[in-house]
Structures are given as structure tokens and as C-alpha cells.
Amino acid sequence: MQGVAVSGTANAAEVAKFDALAAQWWDPRGPMAPLHAMNPLRTGWILERLGSARGLSVLDVGCGAGLASEVLARAGAQVTGLDAAPEALEAARAHAQAAGLAIDYRCGLPEDLPEDARFDAVVALEVVEHVADRAAFMASLARVLKPGGKLFMSTLNRTPRSYLFAKLGAEYLLRLLPVGTHDWRSFVTPAELGTAMRGAGLRVGDSAGMLFSPLRRQWILSRDLGVNYLMMGEAA
């Protein structure tokens, strides 16, 4: 990996893996196609719970090339995108500039943000399963929330079904993702994520499952948290 020394909560191998995909991140038929397909559902769920995003300060942690950041910015939020992968951030900056969006992209980790950095909402989508220290990562997210602020996370449950669909199916059978994208052992159960949120001083709020419907060819919300799911935490 070039351009950044990774330590703290970041997993250097994981950062390098996603940095290598920077040039293909915005290709809806490329290796990030599943994220493109999922993005409307997960950002829609977030915006619904924010009410109005206009004028809100939002930190997008692990923003990659900016798929969620751009949706939030178009909804009126003042978005800061944070990632440890410099090549992905260059792709994010170029895409946002071409779209006329003012997004503050920064290379780094949440624990490195200034002590006085505070946001109305923090978003960390498909990130927690890739970090080196889950508890420290969650604490760093909670620290930068304003009182009453909301944390939104999406991740993969560690179940036999997620191994079958998200690991074997997506990477080896359907080739929807590059082989090695996920380590099933690092998937996070809802109970574990909720415990981590509470350990960081947050109240666990809403949650929802995300399922891919082959008939509709799109992602839909569900009460089934067995594979992909979203969870919201709230600061006191």
C-alpha cells in the first residue's frame, strides 16, 4: 500500500485490498457492483432515520471512493469522508468534483480526529468486519458523536447462511466479489455489535436485515438479520 502508514484500529492488509480496487470502485458492473446495488437501500434507511439530513454534519468512516458519501451530500448533509486507503480517496475526490459535490475527504482513522471533532451522525458501512480492534474502533466512533447523535453501521452476520451466500456464493460461485474480499471469521453477529455499541456508551436503536431478491434483482429490507444487516446506535 502506498501513501499511508496504517496502525491503530485499521487492518493494513484489508486497507491495501480495497485500495487496489480504487480505479474500479465507481464501475457499477465492476468488483464493487454489490455495493452499488445495496447503496440505495442502506442510505435510504439512514436518511429515513435522520429525518432531514440538510445541514447535518455527517462523518462517513471507511468511505472508500464515496458511494454513500455522495448520496448523503446530495441529501444536504455536510459530509466528511474518512478512509485509510489513499488511492480510494483520490477516486472519491475526482468523482465528487466531477459531480459538483463539496465533500471533505480525509485520509486517516477515526481515532486520529481532533479531540473537538463532533458530528450529528457517523456512518460506517461494511467496515467493522475489516478492522483490527472492534472495541477501540467503536469507542472512536462514539467519541466523535454529538450528544444525541446517531451511529449507523452495516455489516455481515456470522452464520452458516452468511458463509454460504456472502463468502462461497458471492466470491467463488457467482464471482460477485473478488476472492478474498471477506473473512467469515471476522463477521459480526448483531449481539456482538450491540454489545460493542453499549460498551462505547451508546444506546442500541433500530436494526434491519438486508436481503437480495433474485426476482426483483434488488436489495430489500427484512426482519431477517441472518446475512447482511443494519444497526443504529444513539449517543446520550
C-alpha positions as CSV (number, residue, x, y, z in Angstrom):
1,M,0.0,0.0,0.0
2,Q,1.3,3.5,-0.8
3,G,0.9,6.8,0.9
4,V,-0.2,6.0,4.4
5,A,1.2,4.1,7.4
6,V,-1.6,2.1,8.9
7,S,-1.9,1.4,12.6
8,G,-4.5,1.6,15.4
9,T,-7.8,0.1,14.5
10,A,-7.0,-0.3,10.8
11,N,-6.0,-3.7,9.4
12,A,-3.2,-2.9,6.9
13,A,-3.9,-5.9,4.7
14,E,-7.6,-5.0,4.5
15,V,-6.8,-1.4,3.6
16,A,-4.4,-2.5,0.9
17,K,-7.0,-4.9,-0.5
18,F,-9.6,-2.1,-1.0
19,D,-7.0,0.5,-2.1
20,A,-6.1,-1.8,-5.0
21,L,-9.7,-1.6,-6.3
22,A,-9.8,2.2,-6.4
23,A,-9.8,2.6,-10.2
24,Q,-12.8,0.2,-10.4
25,W,-14.8,1.5,-7.5
26,W,-17.3,3.6,-9.5
27,D,-17.9,0.9,-12.1
28,P,-21.4,-0.5,-11.3
29,R,-20.5,-3.7,-13.1
30,G,-17.1,-4.0,-11.5
31,P,-15.9,-5.6,-8.3
32,M,-17.9,-3.1,-6.2
33,A,-21.2,-4.0,-8.1
34,P,-22.7,-5.5,-4.9
35,L,-22.2,-2.2,-3.0
36,H,-23.7,-0.2,-5.9
37,A,-26.7,-2.4,-5.8
38,M,-27.0,-2.2,-2.0
39,N,-26.3,1.5,-1.6
40,P,-29.8,2.9,-2.3
41,L,-31.3,0.6,0.4
42,R,-28.8,1.3,3.1
43,T,-28.5,5.1,2.5
44,G,-32.3,5.3,2.3
45,W,-32.6,3.6,5.7
46,I,-30.1,6.0,7.2
47,L,-31.8,9.1,5.7
48,E,-35.2,8.0,6.9
49,R,-33.9,7.8,10.5
50,L,-32.2,11.1,10.2
51,G,-35.4,12.8,9.2
52,S,-33.8,15.6,7.2
53,A,-30.1,15.5,6.5
54,R,-30.0,19.1,5.4
55,G,-27.3,20.9,7.3
56,L,-26.3,17.9,9.4
57,S,-22.6,17.1,9.8
58,V,-22.0,13.5,8.9
59,L,-18.8,11.5,9.1
60,D,-18.5,8.6,6.7
61,V,-15.9,6.2,8.1
62,G,-14.3,3.8,5.7
63,C,-15.9,5.8,2.9
64,G,-13.9,4.2,0.1
65,A,-14.5,6.0,-3.1
66,G,-17.6,7.8,-1.8
67,L,-20.7,5.8,-2.7
68,A,-22.6,6.6,0.5
69,S,-20.9,10.0,1.0
70,E,-22.3,11.3,-2.3
71,V,-25.8,10.2,-1.6
72,L,-25.7,11.9,1.9
73,A,-24.2,15.1,0.3
74,R,-26.9,15.2,-2.3
75,A,-29.4,15.0,0.6
76,G,-28.0,18.2,2.0
77,A,-25.6,16.9,4.6
78,Q,-22.2,18.4,5.2
79,V,-20.1,15.2,4.7
80,T,-16.6,14.3,5.8
81,G,-15.4,11.1,4.2
82,L,-12.6,9.3,6.1
83,D,-10.6,6.3,4.9
84,A,-7.1,4.9,5.4
85,A,-6.8,4.0,1.7
86,P,-5.3,6.9,-0.2
87,E,-5.9,5.6,-3.7
88,A,-9.6,5.1,-3.0
89,L,-9.8,8.6,-1.6
90,E,-8.3,10.0,-4.8
91,A,-11.0,8.3,-6.8
92,A,-13.6,9.7,-4.3
93,R,-12.3,13.3,-4.7
94,A,-12.2,13.1,-8.5
95,H,-15.8,11.7,-8.7
96,A,-17.2,14.2,-6.3
97,Q,-15.5,17.1,-8.1
98,A,-16.9,15.9,-11.4
99,A,-20.4,15.7,-9.8
100,G,-20.1,19.2,-8.3
101,L,-20.3,17.9,-4.7
102,A,-18.3,19.5,-1.8
103,I,-17.2,16.6,0.3
104,D,-14.3,16.8,2.7
105,Y,-12.3,13.7,2.1
106,R,-9.6,12.9,4.6
107,C,-7.0,10.1,4.8
108,G,-6.8,8.6,8.3
109,L,-8.6,6.8,11.1
110,P,-11.4,7.9,13.4
111,E,-9.2,7.8,16.4
112,D,-6.9,10.3,14.8
113,L,-9.6,13.0,14.5
114,P,-9.1,16.1,16.7
115,E,-10.4,16.0,20.2
116,D,-13.0,18.6,19.4
117,A,-14.3,16.9,16.3
118,R,-18.0,16.2,16.7
119,F,-20.7,15.1,14.2
120,D,-24.5,14.8,14.1
121,A,-24.2,11.4,12.6
122,V,-21.5,8.8,11.9
123,V,-21.8,6.2,9.2
124,A,-19.6,3.1,9.0
125,L,-20.9,0.8,6.3
126,E,-19.3,-2.6,5.6
127,V,-16.3,-1.6,7.7
128,V,-16.4,-3.2,11.2
129,E,-15.8,-6.7,9.8
130,H,-12.5,-5.4,8.5
131,V,-11.0,-3.6,11.5
132,A,-8.2,-4.8,13.8
133,D,-9.7,-3.8,17.1
134,R,-13.5,-3.7,17.2
135,A,-13.9,-2.2,20.7
136,A,-11.4,0.5,20.1
137,F,-13.0,1.3,16.7
138,M,-16.4,1.6,18.3
139,A,-15.1,3.8,21.0
140,S,-13.5,6.1,18.4
141,L,-16.9,6.4,16.6
142,A,-18.8,7.1,19.7
143,R,-16.3,9.8,20.8
144,V,-16.9,12.0,17.8
145,L,-20.7,11.9,18.1
146,K,-22.5,15.0,19.4
147,P,-25.0,14.4,22.3
148,G,-28.0,12.8,20.7
149,G,-26.0,11.9,17.6
150,K,-26.6,8.7,15.7
151,L,-24.3,6.0,14.5
152,F,-25.3,3.9,11.5
153,M,-23.5,0.6,10.7
154,S,-23.9,-2.2,8.3
155,T,-22.1,-5.5,8.3
156,L,-22.4,-9.2,7.9
157,N,-23.7,-11.7,10.4
158,R,-21.5,-14.7,11.2
159,T,-23.9,-17.5,10.4
160,P,-23.7,-20.7,8.3
161,R,-26.0,-18.9,5.8
162,S,-23.7,-15.9,5.5
163,Y,-20.8,-18.3,4.9
164,L,-22.8,-19.9,2.1
165,F,-24.1,-16.8,0.5
166,A,-21.7,-14.0,1.3
167,K,-18.5,-15.9,1.2
168,L,-18.8,-19.1,-1.0
169,G,-21.7,-17.8,-3.2
170,A,-20.6,-14.2,-3.8
171,E,-16.8,-14.8,-4.1
172,Y,-16.4,-18.3,-5.5
173,L,-19.7,-19.3,-7.3
174,L,-21.2,-16.1,-8.7
175,R,-17.9,-14.1,-8.7
176,L,-19.8,-11.0,-7.5
177,L,-16.8,-10.0,-5.3
178,P,-13.0,-10.7,-5.7
179,V,-12.0,-13.8,-4.0
180,G,-10.7,-13.0,-0.5
181,T,-12.9,-9.9,0.0
182,H,-14.3,-11.3,3.2
183,D,-13.0,-13.3,6.1
184,W,-16.1,-15.1,7.5
185,R,-14.4,-15.4,10.9
186,S,-14.5,-11.6,11.2
187,F,-18.2,-11.3,10.5
188,V,-20.1,-9.7,13.5
189,T,-23.3,-11.0,15.0
190,P,-26.0,-8.5,15.9
191,A,-25.5,-9.4,19.6
192,E,-21.7,-8.7,19.3
193,L,-22.3,-5.4,17.5
194,G,-24.9,-4.4,20.1
195,T,-22.6,-5.2,22.9
196,A,-19.8,-3.2,21.3
197,M,-22.1,-0.2,20.9
198,R,-23.3,-0.4,24.5
199,G,-19.6,-0.8,25.6
200,A,-18.9,2.5,23.9
201,G,-21.7,4.2,25.8
202,L,-24.3,4.1,23.0
203,R,-27.9,3.1,23.2
204,V,-28.8,0.5,20.6
205,G,-31.7,1.7,18.5
206,D,-33.2,0.3,15.3
207,S,-31.9,-2.6,13.2
208,A,-32.9,-4.2,9.9
209,G,-31.9,-7.1,7.7
210,M,-30.9,-6.6,4.0
211,L,-31.8,-9.4,1.6
212,F,-31.2,-9.7,-2.1
213,S,-34.3,-10.6,-4.0
214,P,-33.5,-12.5,-7.2
215,L,-37.0,-11.9,-8.5
216,R,-36.7,-8.1,-8.1
217,R,-33.0,-8.1,-8.8
218,Q,-32.6,-5.6,-5.9
219,W,-31.9,-5.4,-2.2
220,I,-34.9,-5.2,0.1
221,L,-35.3,-4.6,3.8
222,S,-36.2,-7.5,6.0
223,R,-36.6,-8.6,9.7
224,D,-34.1,-11.4,8.8
225,L,-30.6,-10.4,10.2
226,G,-29.1,-13.7,9.2
227,V,-26.7,-12.4,6.5
228,N,-26.5,-8.6,5.8
229,Y,-27.9,-6.2,8.4
230,L,-28.0,-2.5,9.5
231,M,-27.9,-1.2,13.1
232,M,-28.3,2.2,14.6
233,G,-26.8,3.5,17.9
234,E,-27.5,6.7,19.7
235,A,-25.3,8.9,21.9
236,A,-26.7,10.1,25.2
